[in-house]
Amino acid sequence: MTTLEELGLLKMDFLGLRTLTVIQTAVRLAEKSSGHPISLDEMDYNDKDVLASIGTGRTDGVFQLESAGMKSFMKELRPRAWRT
């Protein structure tokens, strides 16, 4: 199977760019309403409560996790925090 790159084509992820813009806007709005700065670099990506919530499969509105297949997979996977 030949990749796009091998054919000399350029693949661009416009959905990803749009998502980054949405995230940036959401961070700005949250900072404005809370009065506190938010740093995505300092977020805890191993938050056990968030991961437990994802594991319930109730992920409507969560990018990449809202399809029926992903909801089912998250319930089966039951993500948990990495040990550090």
Residue pairs with C-beta under 8 A, 6 or more apart in sequence:
4 10
4 11
5 11
19 63
23 40
27 38
27 40
30 38
31 37
31 38
46 81
46 82
46 84
47 81
48 80
48 81
51 79
51 80
51 81
52 80
54 62
54 65
54 74
54 79
55 74
55 75
55 77
55 78
55 79
55 80
56 74
56 75
57 71
57 72
57 74
57 75
58 71
59 65
59 66
59 70
59 71
59 74
60 66
64 70
65 71
65 74
